[in-house]
Amino acid sequence: MIAISFLGIANYQETTYVWREQSCTTCFFTESLPHFYPELERVLLFVTPTVQNHANFRTLTGRMGDLVQPIAIPEGHSEQELWQIFD
């Protein structure tokens, strides 16, 4: 199974995510996915250049290791960049 997720530069707060009878407490939703879906092989994480240089990215990839595959996307500051993200 492959999941897709996005990450930003917000000040994420710790939350308890619940699925069926399991729970996972983390500030990143993406980090909860392997707890709920142990068959998860990879998470495609869409990130802008700003996010790739942010502590959130370093923390999440440090916790999840090779399970996360970053996918670079543009910042989305123009219509052209938004179409690139859409494509």
N, CA, C and O atoms as CSV, one atom per row, in Angstrom:
chain,resi,resn,atom,element,x,y,z
A,1,MET,N,N,0.841,-1.166,0.000
A,1,MET,CA,C,0.000,0.000,0.000
A,1,MET,C,C,0.894,1.240,0.000
A,1,MET,O,O,1.906,1.297,0.698
A,2,ILE,N,N,0.500,2.217,-0.789
A,2,ILE,CA,C,1.198,3.493,-0.856
A,2,ILE,C,C,0.202,4.590,-0.489
A,2,ILE,O,O,-0.929,4.597,-0.973
A,3,ALA,N,N,0.624,5.506,0.361
A,3,ALA,CA,C,-0.216,6.639,0.765
A,3,ALA,C,C,0.409,7.923,0.240
A,3,ALA,O,O,1.609,7.977,-0.029
A,4,ILE,N,N,-0.409,8.948,0.099
A,4,ILE,CA,C,0.114,10.275,-0.229
A,4,ILE,C,C,-0.234,11.206,0.920
A,4,ILE,O,O,-1.258,11.054,1.587
A,5,SER,N,N,0.654,12.180,1.130
A,5,SER,CA,C,0.427,13.146,2.196
A,5,SER,C,C,1.133,14.446,1.843
A,5,SER,O,O,1.957,14.494,0.931
A,6,PHE,N,N,0.802,15.475,2.565
A,6,PHE,CA,C,1.390,16.792,2.375
A,6,PHE,C,C,1.903,17.279,3.722
A,6,PHE,O,O,1.432,16.841,4.772
A,7,LEU,N,N,2.867,18.183,3.685
A,7,LEU,CA,C,3.428,18.742,4.910
A,7,LEU,C,C,3.650,20.224,4.710
A,7,LEU,O,O,4.050,20.660,3.631
A,8,GLY,N,N,3.396,20.987,5.735
A,8,GLY,CA,C,3.603,22.427,5.684
A,8,GLY,C,C,4.554,22.884,6.770
A,8,GLY,O,O,5.234,22.078,7.406
A,9,ILE,N,N,4.588,24.192,6.972
A,9,ILE,CA,C,5.499,24.777,7.961
A,9,ILE,C,C,4.751,25.273,9.197
A,9,ILE,O,O,5.298,26.023,10.005
A,10,ALA,N,N,3.506,24.850,9.335
A,10,ALA,CA,C,2.691,25.271,10.483
A,10,ALA,C,C,3.293,24.740,11.786
A,10,ALA,O,O,4.110,23.819,11.783
A,11,ASN,N,N,2.875,25.332,12.874
A,11,ASN,CA,C,3.274,24.882,14.197
A,11,ASN,C,C,2.296,23.779,14.623
A,11,ASN,O,O,1.353,24.028,15.374
A,12,TYR,N,N,2.534,22.574,14.136
A,12,TYR,CA,C,1.634,21.452,14.408
A,12,TYR,C,C,1.637,21.124,15.895
A,12,TYR,O,O,2.679,21.125,16.550
A,13,GLN,N,N,0.453,20.846,16.405
A,13,GLN,CA,C,0.301,20.495,17.815
A,13,GLN,C,C,0.026,18.997,17.940
A,13,GLN,O,O,-0.579,18.385,17.060
A,14,GLU,N,N,0.475,18.432,19.034
A,14,GLU,CA,C,0.261,17.014,19.265
A,14,GLU,C,C,-1.237,16.711,19.336
A,14,GLU,O,O,-2.007,17.415,19.989
A,15,THR,N,N,-1.617,15.647,18.647
A,15,THR,CA,C,-3.010,15.226,18.549
A,15,THR,C,C,-3.057,13.712,18.652
A,15,THR,O,O,-2.108,13.032,18.262
A,16,THR,N,N,-4.134,13.190,19.165
A,16,THR,CA,C,-4.319,11.744,19.167
A,16,THR,C,C,-5.262,11.377,18.037
A,16,THR,O,O,-6.432,11.757,18.030
A,17,TYR,N,N,-4.726,10.628,17.083
A,17,TYR,CA,C,-5.504,10.140,15.951
A,17,TYR,C,C,-6.034,8.758,16.312
A,17,TYR,O,O,-5.314,7.943,16.890
A,18,VAL,N,N,-7.286,8.498,15.974
A,18,VAL,CA,C,-7.917,7.232,16.323
A,18,VAL,C,C,-8.501,6.614,15.063
A,18,VAL,O,O,-9.192,7.280,14.292
A,19,TRP,N,N,-8.218,5.340,14.866
A,19,TRP,CA,C,-8.806,4.578,13.770
A,19,TRP,C,C,-9.184,3.216,14.321
A,19,TRP,O,O,-8.339,2.465,14.808
A,20,ARG,N,N,-10.452,2.918,14.234
A,20,ARG,CA,C,-11.004,1.691,14.803
A,20,ARG,C,C,-10.632,1.615,16.282
A,20,ARG,O,O,-11.040,2.491,17.044
A,21,GLU,N,N,-9.896,0.632,16.712
A,21,GLU,CA,C,-9.588,0.520,18.134
A,21,GLU,C,C,-8.155,0.901,18.452
A,21,GLU,O,O,-7.662,0.609,19.542
A,22,GLN,N,N,-7.485,1.544,17.519
A,22,GLN,CA,C,-6.089,1.949,17.717
A,22,GLN,C,C,-6.008,3.460,17.818
A,22,GLN,O,O,-6.859,4.183,17.299
A,23,SER,N,N,-4.974,3.919,18.491
A,23,SER,CA,C,-4.731,5.354,18.561
A,23,SER,C,C,-3.235,5.613,18.424
A,23,SER,O,O,-2.403,4.756,18.724
A,24,CYS,N,N,-2.923,6.810,17.967
A,24,CYS,CA,C,-1.528,7.225,17.803
A,24,CYS,C,C,-1.447,8.713,18.119
A,24,CYS,O,O,-2.174,9.516,17.533
A,25,THR,N,N,-0.577,9.078,19.030
A,25,THR,CA,C,-0.413,10.472,19.416
A,25,THR,C,C,0.852,11.025,18.776
A,25,THR,O,O,1.953,10.525,19.010
A,26,THR,N,N,0.680,12.053,17.973
A,26,THR,CA,C,1.779,12.697,17.256
A,26,THR,C,C,1.303,14.053,16.759
A,26,THR,O,O,0.102,14.321,16.727
A,27,CYS,N,N,2.225,14.892,16.380
A,27,CYS,CA,C,1.829,16.173,15.795
A,27,CYS,C,C,1.716,16.079,14.274
A,27,CYS,O,O,1.277,17.034,13.633
A,28,PHE,N,N,2.103,14.948,13.687
A,28,PHE,CA,C,2.051,14.771,12.233
A,28,PHE,C,C,1.099,13.637,11.873
A,28,PHE,O,O,1.331,12.489,12.254
A,29,PHE,N,N,0.042,13.943,11.150
A,29,PHE,CA,C,-0.892,12.910,10.713
A,29,PHE,C,C,-0.167,11.809,9.945
A,29,PHE,O,O,-0.457,10.627,10.127
A,30,THR,N,N,0.765,12.191,9.097
A,30,THR,CA,C,1.504,11.224,8.283
A,30,THR,C,C,2.165,10.157,9.151
A,30,THR,O,O,2.229,8.992,8.761
A,31,GLU,N,N,2.649,10.546,10.305
A,31,GLU,CA,C,3.322,9.602,11.189
A,31,GLU,C,C,2.355,8.559,11.755
A,31,GLU,O,O,2.781,7.472,12.143
A,32,SER,N,N,1.076,8.877,11.803
A,32,SER,CA,C,0.101,7.920,12.325
A,32,SER,C,C,-0.225,6.814,11.318
A,32,SER,O,O,-0.697,5.749,11.716
A,33,LEU,N,N,0.007,7.033,10.063
A,33,LEU,CA,C,-0.416,6.080,9.034
A,33,LEU,C,C,0.141,4.671,9.212
A,33,LEU,O,O,-0.631,3.717,9.124
A,34,PRO,N,N,1.443,4.487,9.458
A,34,PRO,CA,C,1.925,3.109,9.619
A,34,PRO,C,C,1.391,2.410,10.868
A,34,PRO,O,O,1.406,1.181,10.932
A,35,HIS,N,N,0.921,3.166,11.859
A,35,HIS,CA,C,0.326,2.552,13.042
A,35,HIS,C,C,-1.031,1.936,12.703
A,35,HIS,O,O,-1.398,0.883,13.224
A,36,PHE,N,N,-1.763,2.610,11.825
A,36,PHE,CA,C,-3.084,2.137,11.440
A,36,PHE,C,C,-3.039,1.156,10.273
A,36,PHE,O,O,-3.916,0.302,10.136
A,37,TYR,N,N,-2.024,1.283,9.444
A,37,TYR,CA,C,-1.888,0.432,8.260
A,37,TYR,C,C,-0.486,-0.175,8.231
A,37,TYR,O,O,0.389,0.341,7.535
A,38,PRO,N,N,-0.259,-1.242,8.960
A,38,PRO,CA,C,1.084,-1.838,9.028
A,38,PRO,C,C,1.586,-2.357,7.685
A,38,PRO,O,O,2.787,-2.560,7.510
A,39,GLU,N,N,0.677,-2.572,6.733
A,39,GLU,CA,C,1.089,-3.027,5.408
A,39,GLU,C,C,1.593,-1.879,4.526
A,39,GLU,O,O,1.976,-2.100,3.378
A,40,LEU,N,N,1.591,-0.677,5.056
A,40,LEU,CA,C,2.052,0.497,4.317
A,40,LEU,C,C,3.509,0.334,3.905
A,40,LEU,O,O,4.381,0.094,4.740
A,41,GLU,N,N,3.756,0.465,2.621
A,41,GLU,CA,C,5.105,0.305,2.081
A,41,GLU,C,C,5.834,1.630,1.915
A,41,GLU,O,O,7.058,1.702,2.027
A,42,ARG,N,N,5.050,2.689,1.643
A,42,ARG,CA,C,5.680,3.962,1.342
A,42,ARG,C,C,4.660,5.082,1.479
A,42,ARG,O,O,3.467,4.889,1.245
A,43,VAL,N,N,5.154,6.261,1.863
A,43,VAL,CA,C,4.331,7.470,1.895
A,43,VAL,C,C,4.981,8.472,0.948
A,43,VAL,O,O,6.121,8.890,1.154
A,44,LEU,N,N,4.244,8.849,-0.087
A,44,LEU,CA,C,4.701,9.901,-0.982
A,44,LEU,C,C,4.338,11.227,-0.327
A,44,LEU,O,O,3.162,11.568,-0.201
A,45,LEU,N,N,5.354,11.966,0.086
A,45,LEU,CA,C,5.153,13.206,0.838
A,45,LEU,C,C,5.452,14.391,-0.067
A,45,LEU,O,O,6.603,14.632,-0.429
A,46,PHE,N,N,4.409,15.126,-0.428
A,46,PHE,CA,C,4.559,16.278,-1.308
A,46,PHE,C,C,5.011,17.487,-0.488
A,46,PHE,O,O,4.353,17.891,0.470
A,47,VAL,N,N,6.156,18.054,-0.892
A,47,VAL,CA,C,6.748,19.155,-0.134
A,47,VAL,C,C,7.318,20.218,-1.075
A,47,VAL,O,O,7.875,19.906,-2.127
A,48,THR,N,N,7.167,21.466,-0.674
A,48,THR,CA,C,7.759,22.585,-1.411
A,48,THR,C,C,9.210,22.769,-0.958
A,48,THR,O,O,9.623,22.180,0.041
A,49,PRO,N,N,9.985,23.580,-1.682
A,49,PRO,CA,C,11.356,23.861,-1.231
A,49,PRO,C,C,11.399,24.469,0.179
A,49,PRO,O,O,12.308,24.175,0.955
A,50,THR,N,N,10.428,25.304,0.502
A,50,THR,CA,C,10.382,25.903,1.836
A,50,THR,C,C,10.220,24.825,2.899
A,50,THR,O,O,10.884,24.862,3.935
A,51,VAL,N,N,9.348,23.880,2.644
A,51,VAL,CA,C,9.107,22.804,3.609
A,51,VAL,C,C,10.331,21.910,3.741
A,51,VAL,O,O,10.664,21.472,4.842
A,52,GLN,N,N,11.004,21.635,2.625
A,52,GLN,CA,C,12.181,20.768,2.674
A,52,GLN,C,C,13.294,21.343,3.542
A,52,GLN,O,O,14.157,20.601,4.011
A,53,ASN,N,N,13.284,22.651,3.759
A,53,ASN,CA,C,14.291,23.296,4.594
A,53,ASN,C,C,13.772,23.623,5.991
A,53,ASN,O,O,14.422,24.357,6.736
A,54,HIS,N,N,12.626,23.094,6.346
A,54,HIS,CA,C,11.985,23.413,7.621
A,54,HIS,C,C,12.166,22.269,8.622
A,54,HIS,O,O,12.365,21.115,8.242
A,55,ALA,N,N,12.092,22.615,9.892
A,55,ALA,CA,C,12.234,21.622,10.962
A,55,ALA,C,C,11.158,20.540,10.904
A,55,ALA,O,O,11.421,19.394,11.268
A,56,ASN,N,N,9.952,20.885,10.453
A,56,ASN,CA,C,8.895,19.871,10.362
A,56,ASN,C,C,9.322,18.715,9.461
A,56,ASN,O,O,9.093,17.551,9.790
A,57,PHE,N,N,9.937,19.031,8.337
A,57,PHE,CA,C,10.387,17.999,7.402
A,57,PHE,C,C,11.485,17.151,8.029
A,57,PHE,O,O,11.453,15.923,7.949
A,58,ARG,N,N,12.442,17.803,8.643
A,58,ARG,CA,C,13.544,17.062,9.276
A,58,ARG,C,C,13.023,16.154,10.396
A,58,ARG,O,O,13.467,15.014,10.531
A,59,THR,N,N,12.098,16.653,11.179
A,59,THR,CA,C,11.550,15.851,12.278
A,59,THR,C,C,10.767,14.656,11.747
A,59,THR,O,O,10.975,13.526,12.187
A,60,LEU,N,N,9.870,14.908,10.802
A,60,LEU,CA,C,9.047,13.822,10.280
A,60,LEU,C,C,9.886,12.759,9.573
A,60,LEU,O,O,9.695,11.566,9.810
A,61,THR,N,N,10.798,13.171,8.719
A,61,THR,CA,C,11.619,12.183,8.014
A,61,THR,C,C,12.567,11.471,8.968
A,61,THR,O,O,12.909,10.310,8.746
A,62,GLY,N,N,12.991,12.143,10.015
A,62,GLY,CA,C,13.816,11.492,11.027
A,62,GLY,C,C,13.055,10.404,11.771
A,62,GLY,O,O,13.624,9.368,12.117
A,63,ARG,N,N,11.788,10.634,12.013
A,63,ARG,CA,C,10.958,9.657,12.720
A,63,ARG,C,C,10.530,8.494,11.821
A,63,ARG,O,O,10.416,7.356,12.277
A,64,MET,N,N,10.295,8.791,10.540
A,64,MET,CA,C,9.731,7.771,9.654
A,64,MET,C,C,10.762,7.117,8.730
A,64,MET,O,O,10.482,6.085,8.120
A,65,GLY,N,N,11.930,7.703,8.630
A,65,GLY,CA,C,13.000,7.102,7.840
A,65,GLY,C,C,12.646,6.877,6.385
A,65,GLY,O,O,12.045,7.732,5.734
A,66,ASP,N,N,13.029,5.708,5.884
A,66,ASP,CA,C,12.877,5.386,4.466
A,66,ASP,C,C,11.436,5.173,4.031
A,66,ASP,O,O,11.166,5.034,2.838
A,67,LEU,N,N,10.517,5.144,4.969
A,67,LEU,CA,C,9.114,4.977,4.613
A,67,LEU,C,C,8.599,6.192,3.839
A,67,LEU,O,O,7.670,6.080,3.039
A,68,VAL,N,N,9.210,7.346,4.084
A,68,VAL,CA,C,8.794,8.589,3.427
A,68,VAL,C,C,9.626,8.811,2.173
A,68,VAL,O,O,10.855,8.749,2.202
A,69,GLN,N,N,8.931,9.071,1.074
A,69,GLN,CA,C,9.590,9.447,-0.171
A,69,GLN,C,C,9.149,10.864,-0.515
A,69,GLN,O,O,8.015,11.064,-0.951
A,70,PRO,N,N,10.027,11.855,-0.326
A,70,PRO,CA,C,9.654,13.239,-0.632
A,70,PRO,C,C,9.449,13.431,-2.137
A,70,PRO,O,O,10.227,12.936,-2.952
A,71,ILE,N,N,8.398,14.151,-2.482
A,71,ILE,CA,C,8.105,14.527,-3.856
A,71,ILE,C,C,8.113,16.051,-3.895
A,71,ILE,O,O,7.267,16.697,-3.277
A,72,ALA,N,N,9.064,16.617,-4.618
A,72,ALA,CA,C,9.193,18.074,-4.678
A,72,ALA,C,C,8.093,18.668,-5.553
A,72,ALA,O,O,7.842,18.203,-6.666
A,73,ILE,N,N,7.448,19.699,-5.028
A,73,ILE,CA,C,6.456,20.457,-5.778
A,73,ILE,C,C,6.802,21.941,-5.642
A,73,ILE,O,O,7.441,22.341,-4.669
A,74,PRO,N,N,6.382,22.762,-6.617
A,74,PRO,CA,C,6.658,24.194,-6.501
A,74,PRO,C,C,5.849,24.834,-5.380
A,74,PRO,O,O,4.921,24.234,-4.838
A,75,GLU,N,N,6.217,26.045,-5.052
A,75,GLU,CA,C,5.574,26.773,-3.952
A,75,GLU,C,C,4.103,27.080,-4.213
A,75,GLU,O,O,3.313,27.181,-3.275
A,76,GLY,N,N,3.735,27.226,-5.479
A,76,GLY,CA,C,2.343,27.536,-5.815
A,76,GLY,C,C,2.024,29.012,-5.755
A,76,GLY,O,O,0.885,29.393,-5.483
A,77,HIS,N,N,3.032,29.861,-6.009
A,77,HIS,CA,C,2.826,31.313,-5.937
A,77,HIS,C,C,2.273,31.902,-7.230
A,77,HIS,O,O,1.925,33.082,-7.270
A,78,SER,N,N,2.188,31.101,-8.282
A,78,SER,CA,C,1.668,31.601,-9.551
A,78,SER,C,C,0.712,30.569,-10.136
A,78,SER,O,O,0.678,29.417,-9.704
A,79,GLU,N,N,-0.054,30.998,-11.114
A,79,GLU,CA,C,-0.974,30.073,-11.773
A,79,GLU,C,C,-0.200,28.931,-12.432
A,79,GLU,O,O,-0.627,27.777,-12.386
A,80,GLN,N,N,0.926,29.254,-13.037
A,80,GLN,CA,C,1.749,28.229,-13.687
A,80,GLN,C,C,2.209,27.167,-12.666
A,80,GLN,O,O,2.153,25.969,-12.947
A,81,GLU,N,N,2.656,27.610,-11.499
A,81,GLU,CA,C,3.093,26.668,-10.464
A,81,GLU,C,C,1.942,25.820,-9.946
A,81,GLU,O,O,2.117,24.637,-9.655
A,82,LEU,N,N,0.768,26.425,-9.833
A,82,LEU,CA,C,-0.413,25.664,-9.400
A,82,LEU,C,C,-0.750,24.578,-10.400
A,82,LEU,O,O,-1.123,23.472,-10.010
A,83,TRP,N,N,-0.625,24.874,-11.685
A,83,TRP,CA,C,-0.864,23.850,-12.707
A,83,TRP,C,C,0.194,22.763,-12.664
A,83,TRP,O,O,-0.108,21.596,-12.910
A,84,GLN,N,N,1.421,23.129,-12.357
A,84,GLN,CA,C,2.487,22.109,-12.219
A,84,GLN,C,C,2.157,21.158,-11.070
A,84,GLN,O,O,2.347,19.947,-11.192
A,85,ILE,N,N,1.673,21.691,-9.971
A,85,ILE,CA,C,1.288,20.853,-8.839
A,85,ILE,C,C,0.134,19.943,-9.240
A,85,ILE,O,O,0.139,18.753,-8.925
A,86,PHE,N,N,-0.841,20.494,-9.924
A,86,PHE,CA,C,-1.999,19.718,-10.370
A,86,PHE,C,C,-1.582,18.576,-11.297
A,86,PHE,O,O,-2.072,17.453,-11.178
A,87,ASP,N,N,-0.672,18.881,-12.217
A,87,ASP,CA,C,-0.205,17.855,-13.152
A,87,ASP,C,C,0.517,16.751,-12.414
A,87,ASP,O,O,0.984,15.795,-13.034
